Amino acid sequence: MAVEETVVVVPLHALPHDDEAVCELRLLTDDRLALPVYASVEELVACCGGEQPWMTVLADRVPELRDATGADVVVEGLQLPAEARHGRAVG
């Protein structure tokens, strides 16, 4: 019987850098740098908008990803304000 591994959804920058995914980090009000993660694509869309690029990551690899990105903390379900979302109207 196969064991299903848990994955999380991580937001990415809109434009890939040298064909490499670049995680989108967020500065928190206490000046810590956060790596946002979401339990599903639906949660990411609800919190970040439908234009947010994303990738899935095995949940047990999140600490390694946090370290690699230089984030101070991992924040689950971080709600972005409208002005911080991809694809927002300008003007």
Secondary structure, DSSP 4 states (H G I P E B T S, - for coil): -PPPPPEEEEEB-SS-BTTB--BPPEE-TTS-EEEEEBSSHHHHHHHH-TT--EEEEEGGGHHHHHHHHT-SEEEETPPPPGGGSTT----
